Amino acid sequence: MTTEEFHLPRSRQANERLHALVPGGAHTYAKGDDQYPENLAPVISHGRGAHVWDIDGNRYVEYGSGLRSVSLGHAHPRVVEAVRRELDRGSNFVRPSIVELDAAERFLATVPTAEMVKFAKNGSDATTAAVRLARAVTGRPRAAVCGDHPFFSVDDWFIGTTPMSAGIPAAATERTVAFPYGDLAATEDLLTRYRGEVACLILEPAGHTEPPPGYLAGLRELADRHGCVLIFDEMITGFRWSEAGAQGLYGVVPDLSTFGKALGNGFAVAALAGRRDLMERGGLRHPGDRVFLLSTTHGAETHALAAAMAVLTTYTKEGVTARLHALGERLAAGVRSAAAGMGVADHLVVRGRASNLVFATLDENGKPSQRYRTLFLRRLLAGGVLAPSFVVSSALSDEDIDRTVETVAQACAVYRKALDAADPTPWLAGRPVKPVFRRRA
């Protein structure tokens, strides 16, 4: 299949219908058709393992499945069976289900650095609850977020700091401040400047690069010395870095941490976990003012918690984290070799931990380019690879990786032609893909 022959008429029609009924045409901005080349945004029919099929009948090897949430592959048998068992038993009751106890015990056994856990449906609720709890226990108003990490919550305290701040009063975000990743001196300067005002430091413990030596331990010491709460956002690092999260891998224990994404293998479940003395402030067994921590009608749906337990069991019994790393290393080596073979190694750059790979597309001047990203995505789609990132799932086979690398090599040949012409426009066939966070549609 060549790019010229690759058309998605049914997907295109479905996208138009979606835009007529759903603002943005999708329920997550990162899934929007503006993130894909024009008229080449597949609408998915179904998935199994590492493959998905669109409504036009095309099959793809898929990466970044469910925005990194499907790490075991679609319709994983152990997860599906656990969910089916609970569906026949009822999903929501007027009192806690025994499944809530089982899930809490299983989670805390897997992440032993935490002492209590509370489940929710999405990561934003968990991170906002963590910030609220930190403000309550410290009596301080400010949240300090890592400015180098792209997303923490859909709630006003964070989204108001992004370009998509329409509708959010300045007062909602004026007490959110930022610190740079990896720079302890700059963070201490921030804590000194706002002495006695910062309730928490919230960050992803690792991103596209490993933490500098001693950084997380240094951040732990800074938080202790300045009396603020250290929060690790482990939505992405959780389970992909180790079965016990990044905190288990690096040996630095935060006061609070948030998990989601891989926890449910596509089912809606997130978690806030942490120290008992902090978490209990959102409970009933303390003498202080009550904190409205997390209270969600659907936060403990039995089938989602059953999915989480099945995921945790699969990770520990089957060594999933190690497999993700091995698959990612094979993929990264293949992509880098293909890029080098076509003379674009300095322009198609693979970054990140092996279990969480992303790619950057750079122009002839070495600058990040949405136009070259568009060119690259078009060629991947034409080759049957759906890859907004190169984040692997454990369902990928060696054959899937080899097919991906072959498709990347073909894409890199076109990339080289565009670089030689210093203009990728002839290969775009439409508008470039767009950043998620931008002020104008």
Buried (B, 14 or more C-beta within 10 A) or exposed (E): EEBEEBBBEBBBEBBEEBBEEEEBBBEEBEBBBBBBBBBBBBBBBEBEBBBBBBBBEBBBBBBBBBBBBBBBBBBBEBBBEBBEEBEEEEBEEEEEBEBBEBBBEBBBEBBEBBBBBBBBBBBBBBBBBBBBBBBBBBEBEBBBBBBBBEBBBBBBBBBBBBEBBEEBEEEBBEBBBBBEBBBBEBBBEBBEEBEEBBBBBBBBBBBEEEBEEEBBBBBBBBBEEBBBBBBBBBBBBBBBBBBBBBBBBBEBBBBBBBBBBBBBBBBBBBBBBBBEEBBBBBEEEEEEEEBEBBEBEEBBBBBBBBBBBBBBBBBBEEBBBBBBBBBBBBBBBBBBBBBEEBBBBEBBBBBBBBBBBBBBBBBBEEEEBBBBBBBBBBBBBBBBBBBBBBBBBBBBEEEBBEBBBBBBBBBBBBBBBBBEEEEBEEBBBEEBBBEBBEEEE
